[in-house]
């Protein structure tokens, strides 16, 4: 039997994130072969992943990252099964490392196939499933590009948002963060009226008409009253038309204009867990 040193165990632990005893056992099984020990730990992860494939992984960490020029941003959620794991420091560190890597990819599939410390991201997730003992996966992957992109992560990493602005003007960083906080708190369905799916509009009109019928309003009046209610829906549920949470006397669009008269919100992304 090969003699396994504490230094070798520690090196494997740092490489894989596995526990000390798991690393020692893998090295013993591999007779001291480092690469073979890594493969043993991966296979363990595959077995655990297969057993937990049908588990719900609604907990985790939603992380937003923006590149150095503030022109591109990404949000990923690293999902797990329990809040206990989601709050673990090493889990959050991994989520941040993966989000940094995700900035360089345009799709979730390409990201999962990307290289992370000598293995693919997908293999790393499988490995960590074995290490942690829970289903670990990338849930959401959202990207945003704009002349200026800002981000916000709500306390506890449960909600992450990105906001795009039309120009990198003075005050853009503060404005983008304020609007990103707005998107996190108020959960708009779209940027503006044009971004609301027609099926959502049709449903809101039908709901409004049903309510009006129950109130005894004449059928001939329903269309006009429902359109008024739809305008209220747009105000409450589209980002630029919402009341600004820091000053309800102005809309989000008006707030952004107060920073710079030519500034506009061009887009946003929001990922929430739970």
C-alpha positions as CSV (number, residue, x, y, z in Angstrom):
1,X,0.0,0.0,0.0
2,X,1.4,3.4,-1.0
3,X,2.1,5.8,1.9
4,X,-0.2,8.8,1.7
5,X,1.2,12.0,3.2
6,X,-0.8,14.8,4.8
7,X,0.5,17.2,2.1
8,X,-0.9,15.0,-0.7
9,X,-4.3,14.8,1.1
10,X,-4.3,18.6,1.5
11,X,-3.4,19.1,-2.2
12,X,-6.3,17.0,-3.3
13,X,-8.6,18.7,-0.9
14,X,-7.7,22.1,-2.3
15,X,-8.0,20.9,-5.9
16,X,-11.4,19.2,-5.4
17,X,-13.0,20.8,-2.3
18,X,-13.7,17.3,-1.0
19,X,-13.4,16.5,2.7
20,X,-10.1,15.3,4.2
21,X,-11.2,11.7,4.8
22,X,-12.8,11.5,1.3
23,X,-9.5,12.7,-0.2
24,X,-7.4,10.3,1.9
25,X,-9.6,7.3,1.0
26,X,-9.5,8.3,-2.7
27,X,-5.7,8.5,-2.6
28,X,-5.5,5.1,-0.8
29,X,-7.8,3.5,-3.4
30,X,-5.7,5.1,-6.2
31,X,-2.5,3.9,-4.6
32,X,-1.2,7.4,-4.4
33,X,-2.0,8.4,-8.0
34,X,-3.2,12.0,-7.8
35,X,-5.1,12.1,-11.1
36,X,-6.7,8.7,-10.5
37,X,-7.8,10.0,-7.0
38,X,-9.5,12.9,-8.7
39,X,-11.3,10.6,-11.1
40,X,-12.4,8.4,-8.1
41,X,-13.9,11.5,-6.5
42,X,-15.7,12.5,-9.7
43,X,-17.2,9.0,-10.1
44,X,-18.4,9.3,-6.5
45,X,-20.1,12.6,-7.6
46,X,-21.7,10.9,-10.6
47,X,-23.2,8.2,-8.4
48,X,-24.6,10.8,-5.9
49,X,-25.9,12.9,-8.8
50,X,-27.7,10.0,-10.3
51,X,-29.4,9.2,-7.0
52,X,-30.4,12.8,-6.4
53,X,-31.4,13.7,-10.0
54,X,-35.1,14.1,-9.1
55,X,-34.5,16.2,-6.0
56,X,-35.6,19.9,-5.9
57,X,-32.7,22.3,-6.0
58,X,-34.6,25.6,-5.4
59,X,-32.0,27.0,-2.9
60,X,-28.6,28.3,-3.7
61,X,-26.9,31.6,-4.6
62,X,-27.8,34.1,-7.4
63,X,-24.7,36.0,-8.4
64,X,-24.4,39.0,-10.8
65,X,-21.1,40.1,-12.3
66,X,-20.1,42.9,-14.6
67,X,-17.0,43.2,-16.7
68,X,-14.3,45.8,-16.2
69,X,-15.7,48.2,-18.8
70,X,-19.3,47.9,-17.5
71,X,-20.6,46.9,-20.9
72,X,-21.5,43.3,-20.2
73,X,-23.0,41.5,-17.3
74,X,-24.1,38.0,-16.3
75,X,-26.2,36.4,-13.7
76,X,-25.9,32.8,-12.7
77,X,-27.6,30.8,-10.0
78,X,-25.7,28.0,-8.4
79,X,-28.5,25.8,-7.1
80,X,-28.6,23.3,-4.3
81,X,-31.2,21.5,-2.2
82,X,-30.9,23.2,1.2
83,X,-30.5,26.7,2.6
84,X,-27.8,25.3,4.9
85,X,-25.5,24.5,1.9
86,X,-26.5,27.8,0.2
87,X,-25.1,29.8,3.1
88,X,-21.9,27.8,3.3
89,X,-18.9,30.1,2.6
90,X,-17.2,27.6,0.2
91,X,-20.4,27.2,-1.8
92,X,-20.8,31.0,-2.2
93,X,-17.1,31.3,-3.1
94,X,-17.6,28.7,-5.8
95,X,-20.7,30.5,-7.1
96,X,-18.7,33.7,-7.4
97,X,-15.8,32.0,-9.2
98,X,-18.3,30.4,-11.7
99,X,-20.0,33.7,-12.2
100,X,-16.6,35.3,-13.0
101,X,-16.0,32.6,-15.6
102,X,-19.6,32.9,-17.0
103,X,-18.8,36.5,-18.2
104,X,-16.8,35.0,-21.0
105,X,-19.7,32.9,-22.4
106,X,-22.8,33.7,-24.4
107,X,-25.0,30.7,-23.5
108,X,-25.5,28.3,-20.6
109,X,-24.5,25.3,-22.7
110,X,-21.2,26.9,-23.7
111,X,-20.6,27.8,-20.1
112,X,-21.2,24.3,-18.8
113,X,-18.7,23.0,-21.4
114,X,-16.1,25.7,-20.5
115,X,-12.9,24.9,-18.6
116,X,-12.8,25.4,-14.8
117,X,-9.6,24.4,-13.0
118,X,-8.7,21.6,-15.4
119,X,-12.2,20.2,-15.8
120,X,-15.5,21.3,-17.4
121,X,-18.0,23.3,-15.4
122,X,-20.4,20.4,-15.8
123,X,-17.8,18.0,-14.3
124,X,-17.1,20.4,-11.5
125,X,-20.8,20.5,-10.6
126,X,-20.9,16.7,-10.6
127,X,-17.8,16.6,-8.4
128,X,-19.3,19.0,-5.9
129,X,-22.5,17.0,-5.8
130,X,-20.4,14.1,-4.5
131,X,-18.5,16.4,-2.1
132,X,-21.5,18.1,-0.7
133,X,-24.0,15.3,-1.0
134,X,-26.7,17.4,-2.6
135,X,-27.9,18.1,-6.1
136,X,-25.7,21.0,-7.4
137,X,-26.5,22.6,-10.7
138,X,-26.6,25.8,-12.7
139,X,-30.2,27.0,-12.6
140,X,-30.3,30.4,-14.3
141,X,-27.9,32.0,-16.8
142,X,-28.8,35.5,-18.0
143,X,-26.6,38.0,-19.9
144,X,-27.0,41.7,-20.6
145,X,-25.0,44.1,-22.8
146,X,-25.4,47.9,-22.9
147,X,-23.3,51.1,-23.0
148,X,-23.3,50.9,-19.2
149,X,-24.3,47.9,-17.2
150,X,-24.8,47.9,-13.4
151,X,-25.7,45.1,-11.0
152,X,-27.2,44.4,-7.6
153,X,-27.3,41.3,-5.3
154,X,-29.8,41.2,-2.6
155,X,-28.7,40.2,0.9
156,X,-28.4,36.4,1.2
157,X,-27.7,36.0,-2.6
158,X,-31.4,35.2,-3.2
159,X,-32.0,37.8,-5.9
160,X,-29.6,39.3,-8.4
161,X,-30.3,41.9,-11.1
162,X,-28.6,43.6,-14.0
163,X,-29.6,46.9,-15.5
164,X,-28.5,48.5,-18.8
165,X,-28.3,52.2,-19.4
166,X,-28.0,54.0,-22.7
167,X,-24.8,55.8,-21.9
168,X,-21.8,55.8,-19.5
169,X,-22.4,59.3,-18.3
170,X,-21.5,60.8,-14.9
171,X,-23.8,59.3,-12.3
172,X,-24.4,56.2,-14.4
173,X,-23.0,53.8,-11.8
174,X,-25.3,55.1,-9.0
175,X,-28.3,55.2,-11.3
176,X,-27.8,51.7,-12.6
177,X,-27.5,50.4,-9.0
178,X,-30.6,52.2,-7.9
179,X,-32.6,50.8,-10.8
180,X,-31.1,47.4,-10.3
181,X,-32.3,47.6,-6.7
182,X,-35.7,48.6,-7.9
183,X,-35.9,45.6,-10.2
184,X,-34.9,43.3,-7.3
185,X,-37.5,44.8,-5.0
186,X,-40.5,45.3,-7.3
187,X,-40.1,42.4,-9.7
188,X,-41.3,44.0,-13.0
189,X,-42.6,41.8,-15.7
190,X,-41.0,43.8,-18.5
191,X,-38.9,47.0,-19.2
192,X,-41.9,48.9,-20.7
193,X,-45.3,48.4,-22.3
194,X,-43.8,47.1,-25.5
195,X,-42.0,44.3,-23.6
196,X,-45.2,42.8,-22.1
197,X,-46.2,39.6,-23.8
198,X,-49.5,39.8,-25.5
199,X,-50.8,36.7,-23.6
200,X,-50.2,38.6,-20.4
201,X,-52.1,41.6,-21.7
202,X,-55.0,39.5,-22.8
203,X,-55.1,37.8,-19.4
204,X,-55.1,41.1,-17.5
205,X,-57.9,42.5,-19.7
206,X,-60.0,39.4,-19.2
207,X,-59.4,39.5,-15.4
208,X,-60.4,43.2,-15.4
209,X,-63.6,42.5,-17.3
210,X,-64.6,39.6,-15.0
211,X,-64.1,41.9,-12.0
212,X,-66.2,44.6,-13.6
213,X,-69.0,42.2,-14.5
214,X,-69.1,41.1,-10.8
215,X,-69.4,44.7,-9.9
216,X,-72.4,45.0,-12.2
217,X,-70.9,47.3,-14.8
218,X,-72.7,47.3,-18.2
219,X,-71.1,45.1,-20.9
220,X,-70.8,48.1,-23.2
221,X,-68.5,49.9,-20.8
222,X,-66.2,47.0,-20.1
223,X,-63.7,47.5,-22.9
224,X,-62.9,51.2,-22.0
225,X,-62.7,50.6,-18.2
226,X,-60.5,47.5,-18.7
227,X,-58.1,49.6,-20.8
228,X,-57.8,52.0,-17.9
229,X,-57.0,49.1,-15.6
230,X,-54.4,47.9,-18.1
231,X,-52.7,51.3,-18.0
232,X,-52.5,50.8,-14.2
233,X,-51.1,47.3,-14.7
234,X,-48.3,48.8,-16.9
235,X,-47.5,51.5,-14.4
236,X,-47.2,48.9,-11.5
237,X,-45.4,46.2,-13.5
238,X,-43.1,47.7,-16.1
239,X,-39.7,48.9,-14.8
240,X,-39.5,52.3,-16.3
241,X,-43.1,53.2,-15.4
242,X,-43.0,52.0,-11.8
243,X,-42.8,54.6,-9.0
244,X,-39.2,55.0,-8.0
245,X,-38.8,53.3,-4.6
246,X,-36.5,56.0,-3.3
247,X,-38.8,58.8,-4.4
248,X,-42.4,57.8,-5.2
249,X,-43.1,61.3,-6.7
250,X,-41.3,60.2,-9.9
251,X,-41.1,57.2,-12.1
252,X,-38.0,55.2,-12.7
253,X,-37.7,56.7,-16.2
254,X,-38.0,60.2,-14.7
255,X,-35.4,59.4,-12.0
256,X,-32.9,58.3,-14.7
257,X,-33.6,61.5,-16.7
258,X,-32.8,63.5,-13.6
259,X,-29.3,62.0,-13.7
260,X,-28.9,62.9,-17.3
261,X,-31.6,64.2,-19.7
262,X,-30.5,61.8,-22.4
263,X,-30.2,58.8,-20.2
264,X,-32.6,55.8,-20.6
265,X,-32.9,52.3,-19.2
266,X,-32.3,49.9,-22.1
267,X,-32.9,46.5,-20.4
268,X,-32.7,44.5,-17.3
269,X,-32.3,40.9,-16.1
270,X,-33.6,39.5,-12.8
271,X,-32.9,36.1,-11.2
272,X,-34.6,35.0,-7.9
273,X,-34.3,31.8,-6.0
274,X,-36.9,30.1,-3.9
